[in-house]
Amino acid sequence: MTFVDIEEVSKEKNSLVRSCRIKINGGTVITPSRAISVTKSNIEELKVSSTLIDNQFLPFGEVFVRVPLDFLSKIIDDDSAGQKFSSLLSNRLNQLKDAGLVPYLILSLVDNEDNPYNKMPPPQILDLLFNFIWGTPNNSIIVPPLIGVLNEDKEYIKYIAALEKRQKERIDKKPLPMMAIIPPVYRLIAPELLDRFWKIGCRIIAFDLGNKKYSAYGYVIEKLHSELNVLSKRDKEPYILHALNSKLKTGKGGTSRINDLLGTGFGFDSYAPNHGGRLKWVPPPAPPTESNHLFDRKTYGFFSLADVISNKTIDQKDILNTNAFKSVELASIEDQKPERIKRICSAYNLEKTIGEIRNFPELINNEELIKYFSKKERIQDDLKLMKNISDRGIISKQQKNLDKWFG
């Protein structure tokens, strides 16, 4: 069973762009969308976005937690620590749910140096992760633990089998939809692996971008669409594609441009922001006016905070008329702590990108989103790749139909 209702509301011809209404566990998500993400200790995204959540912007809510192996080992021997951890996760999920979001929990298993685990966890650890994912209240979607990239395909088959076993064991509990996690490795976009995820009811398919731009995986994304379309047509059931760990921007200086907003052009119905690992060495902070950049909706590029302060062809009114900057004095912003300046810029970028997303469904309904993208100076190369992938996808579908006709 899938336990998710997916309705395609509108679609642009000759592209991968579409808008959907997704109903899960009593909640609704409207796509294209961007998940609002919180962690154990940080709910800034929820604070910034709370006033923007309405019928135009109904997203997923993501609780992302990195869990070291030592921490989980301690919980096995200390039940009170496990209960405290589960209560914290449930509280975060509930905060997202109360804000009108459809929340899900992501546990990312790392080694004791904060690196992806990259192998099958010991049975006790995997069982504990499953206990948190299935057992934490307010979780609306079952997301398999992120464990890094496994070495062999048979390890993924073993992992999916473990998920299926736990799913069947929980049949007496409230049924929840499951999200498949697809690592960004071409060989893993294999019919056998995708079919196994599909057979256990996964209709929310997440592709882990690992903080890289969409265009870096053009050929992988194309293959993913191709294989999923086969499954969807075979069983006459829709699916949605969700991007995990999506990079905000790409390029530097004059080439800097937005990345995460472009997911819909590559066929992603929604995306979630990046959660990079902690740096082992932290360089000294750059001067605040040089290290922070602000999204420019006119070009889909970025301009520096220094340019805003010096008023270099930048409309200061447009920037100051935001929640992020409404209480900020530009003349004295350089006197603020770097951490505060970074938070202000991040809040501004989130506010502005959500403002763009809110308009996407209507643009798609009028078949004008690609046209809208075409007016954005900085993303023209990305736009060409979007069109190439969609064109090849259309040709591939037509070829498969002809094969059936002449078969």
Phi, psi and omega in degrees: 000148185261326177057030176217137182250115183246121178240121175280115185275316179204161184208143176270133180296149175057034176205175176264006185281132177205168174234136183231158169245122185244126179248124184220123170051040179085354179251166181229139174238133176253127179248158003295149185210170179226122180295140173269122190247135175233165176235187178300322189246359187224121177237027183302318182298322179293319179298315183293320188269349189304324181279353183259355182276116180200198183296341177272339182220095178239094187257178167286158171241132185242127170255108184253126181224126176272124185240111178289153182299318181299320180299314180294324178297322179292322181297326179302325181265356183222093184297327181295324177294322178294319179295320179296318179296314180297322179295320178297315180297316180298322179296317179295316179298320180293323177299319178293317180297317180297334179278358178098012182263164171260106189271148172220157183251132173240121173253122182253111182282126178232161175282184186284001174248015175073021176263151176308143187291321173059030172196166179295130178292157172302149184309318180296320181290316179297319179296321179294318177300316178299321180300317179293317184292315181278332189260350182282123180300151176079003177279124186262344181221135176277113178249119179304145179302141174282122182238012182090201181255125179275155187285323187233150180300325182295335176290325177292321178298319178296321181293314179296323177297322178294321176297315181297320180298314180294322178301316181291325179293334183264021186296337180278349180269173179299123183289138179230148176291157179244141177258129174277143176249119181249114177291155184279054180240125188304318184294340182274353172276059186257139181308320183296314182292315179296322180295324178294317175298317182298318184292336177268013170098009181286115174240358168254111185252117181256132177251122183274106183283344178058037179063037173241162182285154180303318185295341177291340183242027184309312184288330177288316179298320178300315179293323179298314177300315183300313182290321180291325177298324178298313181295318182297316179290323181299315184258002180053045179229136180278167175217164171238153181247125185240133180260122174264153176053051182277133181285134181294305185226163177221158182084171180226154177055233183292346180262358184296138183207159179292147176240308191297329179294342186275358184304322182299328178290338177264010176091011177271131180281331178206170178212160176235148184291165182286145171233084181285159177288161179290145179285139176287327177233126182256115181291158177298144183296140175286162175307135189303326182283351179257338188260356183241135183234148184241137182295134178250104184292342181286324182247346189064025171255201178225150171236158185275155176299328178299321179294325178295315182296320181275357177061041179281091179054021180256135178280098183296328181300318181297326181282316182290338179272048177226159178297326183296322187251002189298333180250022184253134173264111183301324184298332183246010185295331179295342180276351180284160176292144181307323181296321179292319179297319179298318180296320179297315181294320178296319179296319179298313182296321178295314180300315183288321180289323175297321176303323176291312182302323181302333182270346187298313182304318179293320177298320179293319178301326178267006181055049184231006183291315179297322176298320178296314177301323185295343179271356183267110190303320190280348188249021185297322178294320178296322181296320178299318180293319176306311183294322180297316181295316180293321179298316180293325178296319179294317178298319180298317179297317181297321181295319179295323178294321178293322179300319179293323182295317183268355184290000000 
